[in-house]
Amino acid sequence: MKTKFIYKILNIRYLIILSLLFSFQVNGQTLDAYLQIASKNNPEVKSAYAKFEAALQKSPQVSALPDPTLTVSAFGRMIETRIGRQEARFSLMQMFPWFGTLAAKENAANLMAEALFQNYVDTKNEVFLNVKKVYAEMYELQQMITLEEENLNILNTYKDLALNKFKNGKGVMVDVVRIDIKRNESITNIQILTNKKKPLQIALNTLLNRENTIEILYPTKLPTTNLNVLIASDSLLNNNPKLVQLDRQKEAFEAQKKVAVKESYPKIGIGLDYSIIAKRDVPDLAMNGQDAIMPMLSVTLPIFSKKYKAAQKEAAYMITATEAQKIATTNNLISSYSSSQYEVSKSTDLLKLFENQVKSTKQAMSLLIAAYSNSNADFIEILRLNQDVLMYKKAMATEVKNQFIAAAKLAYLLSKND
């Protein structure tokens, strides 16, 4: 599993490096360009990835043996032995945990690192969702301004028509005044909507973690999305990084429980004791002044078992907590998914309705304008229908935005941004 995980991490880093290199080449102001910049610059994404990188450093720490112990003893008063004085003593000891303990620790650390990688993926996807929301708001705002400008042009045309009728003695001045009232409303609306551009510019630049003064190009259309694929998808519980993260956390806690069990077993120490012996002034003494070498074996006695049992219980409780959290997260995801599906469906139906309403209202307006040009038809009705058309078109722009955001939420829930 270690080799497989290492290869996975190398592939992940390679893809991220390619993504960062590509992002430096992105100078456009498309949605994809903004997403690339966000993946590189957004502080939340950078923080989540740094935590993942930090977790990767845990595995080498926990899988390593403890440092060996070297003891040096020098005798102030020489200890006499049969073969000479003992002048110094060196002891080297290496402790080994119970069989499989280090592998279990490494496995737990790798699983926790994988969980943090899934947290990084989810953080990045959530930032992408927020960028798409702001981008959709930008689209709606631009559409509202365009519609108000078109409406102002139409009102100017109506004003010319009403003035001509008044000059020819076929109309009344009050029609011109009514048009001026609507024109003033439209001019004010354009100014208010234009003033809203700056807050949206700051919101997007903040997500991209760049200067708020950087100008942005407001979109005139939104990217198309295959809604059928998103709505019909059954992979919600398979791909969502929140659930994958909880799965890895559970596996990590299960591995930690195994570690706690193995920690309760004895640790074995293997060492060597070396003593320097001075020669004695005794002729023909066997082994005179020969240094002593003595192998050593030590075993810890884990008699204080409460801490090991407590560690096992801690891991068991964390497993239970993770299972409960996964159930709650799953329920929330299913609820959000269903709500987003409804929003997509509702926006689709409303867009069809508003499109038909615009066509029908325009037909009625054409008939009324023709009648007004040739007779004294009620001009108030023409203005009312014109406002209806404007209202329907604005509603269409809003529903396009709502549909795009709902589809983006579905893509986030399905983790379709990877």
Secondary structure, DSSP 8 states (H G I E B T S, - for coil): -HHHHHHHHHHHHHHHHHHHHHHHT--S-SHHHHHHHHHHH-HHHHHHHHHHHHHHTHHHHHTS----EEEEEEEEEEEEETTEEEEEEEEEEEEE-STTHHHHHHHHHHHHHHHHHHHHHHHHHHHHHHHHHHHHHHHHHHHHHHHHHHHHHHHHHHHHHHHHHHHTTSS-HHHHHHHHHHHHHHHHHHHHHHHTHHHHHHHHHHHTTS-TT------SS-----HHHHHH---HHHH-HHHHHHHHHHHHHHHHHHHHHHHTS--EEEEEEEEEE---S-TT-TTTT--EEEEEEEE-----THHHHHHHHHHHHHHHHHHHHHHHHHHHHHHHHHHHHHHHHHHHHHHHHHHHHHHHHHHHHHHHHHHHHHS---HHHHHHHHHHHHHHHHHHHHHHHHHHHHHHHHHHHTTTT-
